[in-house]
């Protein structure tokens, strides 16, 4: 008889071991009913993974241990073997920070007892490789098998071996990996090789807590497929679903748990974001047909992640309604359509807040959008309030008490622009949201967020910045996608897609005259992406070098000919580059520090995945030299 | 002749290797003029230390290398030997994240060349221990000597040995440590022991980039003094001064560089926050008198750190003026006095913004404070604007377009409270600040910040939260300190110190009737401190356990008898505990995500040193059981 395995793609609720354990116990029951002999749960299935410094609460750790014992006990008297991820604590030892020793561990239990791995000093398997890049913080909290080996005077290789598992009289050698253990390309140690060095394994298990980012699953199929093929052993990848966050950055976990046969073919897959089992029979994996490669478009993937993330986040914070300020521009229109898709039109209040600078065009487009979506709708003008504010500021005497003199403040037109933006958000939207029993959204995109093209406590505010990991071109793609694939009609008016992006905060931003944002998105989207998303980040020195050698457009991946069109001379080009670099590393950092949480979809979202300091802009010596040369050549 | 060493306590500007190198070169010149033979600069003196992910810019790394070469070259033809911290890059190798290999390194140069350490594979000394707790992120960016040893198939012990230094014909064995290398208590490896295992060293150097926190220097004197005494070798600790930040959390670096003689006595010390040399003659250290232990009060230390931090941060962001909303309460009064001390009264605009709920008492106290300080002063009432907002929200029809119906919003008194708070900050203060060419301050203390007793885009906003790492009792101590020691007169009126803390946002918060905040600071300060600042954080399970066994006041360090006074029954106690725990792990997290940068003084400031996720409150099983038991006993 073939071993029947239930891959349990469960939703893990971070920081709630009680709920996760209840779920695990109920799924164990269902797996047993389906006659599975082995059920596999994700990494950190009991505590959750992204918990900040909750790992420093001893009470929480002991609680996770106690729930772990419940899971182990539940195998008593059943034929079911269970593998699950949990935190493991050695209360007698310390981490390098002097806190109690914690391992990120895989527990295997049957007949009410843990199965002892051959060469481990504990009755569980310890994660060997600790990701400490992007949003991951493993080394902050968990003691790795590498460190443990050193402490014990041995090597990790000596501690790694297949887990010997006996199920219904048959013996299996199982290669056990925890998430990063399977991504060892840049480590001095390959857990997979260490495990298989002395013995062929019957199959691998990789339990993971791996957030979704665009393109990750395709890479994973290549890497993990190769591992299976090279070791000639099937590999079962079991990932969690759900929503976890690091405060500033929110990650969807898509699951997408996958079985690879011994040839590395994808033969079973659990749909993304769905809590479900995949039941596989070990000896029959190679008989299954290979599943076709994913052919969904990027924007379809992004939409799926956003919808799941928004919907889940709203549930998590117990919010059923939202308020969205709509300007007649593309960002707020896409936000309105997305939230309406998630919550229904009755729970979405759209508010248009014109001042004297807003055109009839955008006011009309706002109304049209609201009608198309069928939402709740209000028009609340801000002109009177803004004038009252300016009047109060200018007409209230400012005394200088030290010298007993008086003067008064002057409100410039730039200051007045920001007064408008704050009036809309902090006065109208925040008030309307509270009265509506809702939160209000931040509709900023990633290009604006990069350079802080926004007003703090104005359009930069909100309970969630759901679109802040999307470049402007992706916002447009999403607009088309929502109209075409989701609503199947033009809910976002074509006029909103066609209009020039503008803040409409002064006459200099008159959309009817084609005036708008200073950002040239077809170029700046890609420039900013190079600042942020490249694995080795690009700085002005790199950009200017590419510009000088004529390879900039190719290096950035933007349309050829753009640079010459936008910037006739090197002086123009350099002025633009420095303008945005100064903002990116200056005022925009200050704004991001106070920005709402961002829903991540890219491999580099702002927040915890892009750590930054308010240190001001810097230009390297080489940059300054190249700049001088280019300007002299003029 | 004795070796003359210049310990160079320099200000390091994070992310600006050009400026730091210019400073180093000029200090080298001065050290040579003073006939020093060896000059020692801090860890990461070239690049700075807290740079976020700037370490991922190849151009920045290469720039730091190039400035490092300038420093090395500058020793050519001089008798001076220099030791300095810089990033070291091996462009041929990779970190575990796939990015280029980076070491946190100590370089030693003389005669235009690097001095090769005996057993290192590179011409510099690599930091062995990588702090990855609190605000530190070393493992994210730097490859440790431990990892390198593993890669080379050896042990860190084999790579560690004294640096052989020849100066004017004499030979010295120098034990070289980088910051955390000297704090090895919880590591499986002690660099100091490894260095001295085969040979007595002539002296130790510990170059550091160690931020100030309350009480750190006393601990350091014990730890480092012991190291010197145990190895019978003098130890020279050279630390940077300046201001560095991780975005959300801002750290002052106090320097306080110290020389310990071979008996472990403190024999030389450079004053905190001062850029200066200490010149020491190696053979004469033991002849110097021991310096007296620091006897400054905690609040004097805190004041010093705050003054330095505020003043430096304002310089860094090029801000010469501030606007402070003053309410007649203690927090804003302390902020007003502190900023006035730093900037002078002409650059501080105090704004009192009464609504109908503000008493004559607090309005009078605000005016008195402003007069005492001699600042600029305005009174801008908010009643009209708040009423206009409520009227707009309630009287604008809300259409439901799907069903073609209409309704309207209702503004409750709670919603109106927050409208007032936002009106003050986002409308008046933000506008006044922009018009005054200033930023406006956030005056929140740590107790409020812990439970989010504040309004987002209201009193929670500002360019800097300078007091958000101080508990309420520390705010009062600081008020007394400012009056007594700094201004030497009652600038903060005694009435402000005596009045009940209150937000004055409704009649329920009438100060003249003694009504105010729901926080009982003499207890809650200490309860919240246990949530946040304990090395193993306390959770409700711990608190309730201590309560049940009658040890809570002793465990928290608050006055005995308080609990019984505030909470007559277990039901009262538990309701209070859960109220604040729910807020601490719920809404307050959301507020902190959008809070301004916080100036750190404690060993656990909010922000990067207290990582957290928006996961909602959690109560362990043991807590729930104990709670049920206590409530049943009633």
Interface residues (C-beta under 8 A of the other chain):
Chain A: X14 X15 X16 X18 X48 X50 X51 X52 X53 X54 X56 X57 X58 X59 X60 X62 X63 X66 X67 X94 X95 X96 X97 X98 X99 X100 X129 X131 X132 X133 X134 X137 X139 X140 X146 X147 X150 X151 X185 X186 X187 X188 X189 X244 X245 X246 X247 X248 X250 X316 X317 X345 X346 X349 X370 X371 X373 X374 X375 X376 X377 X378 X379 X380 X384 X385 X388 X389 X390 X392 X393 X394 X396 X397 X398 X399 X400 X401 X402 X409 X410 X411 X412 X414 X415 X418 X419 X422 X423 X425 X426 X427 X428 X430 X431 X432 X434 X435 X436 X456 X457 X458 X461 X463 X535 X536 X537 X538 X539 X540 X541 X542 X589 X590 X592 X593 X594 X595 X596 X597 X610 X611 X612 X613 X614 X615 X616 X618 X620 X621 X622 X623
Chain B: X14 X15 X16 X18 X48 X50 X51 X52 X53 X54 X56 X57 X58 X59 X60 X62 X63 X66 X67 X94 X95 X96 X97 X98 X99 X100 X129 X131 X132 X133 X134 X137 X139 X140 X146 X147 X150 X151 X185 X186 X187 X188 X189 X244 X245 X246 X247 X248 X250 X316 X317 X345 X346 X349 X370 X371 X373 X374 X375 X376 X377 X378 X379 X380 X384 X385 X388 X389 X390 X392 X393 X394 X396 X397 X398 X399 X400 X401 X402 X409 X410 X411 X412 X414 X415 X418 X419 X422 X423 X425 X426 X427 X428 X430 X431 X432 X434 X435 X436 X456 X457 X458 X461 X463 X535 X536 X537 X538 X539 X540 X541 X542 X589 X590 X592 X593 X594 X595 X596 X597 X610 X611 X612 X613 X614 X615 X616 X618 X620 X621 X622 X623
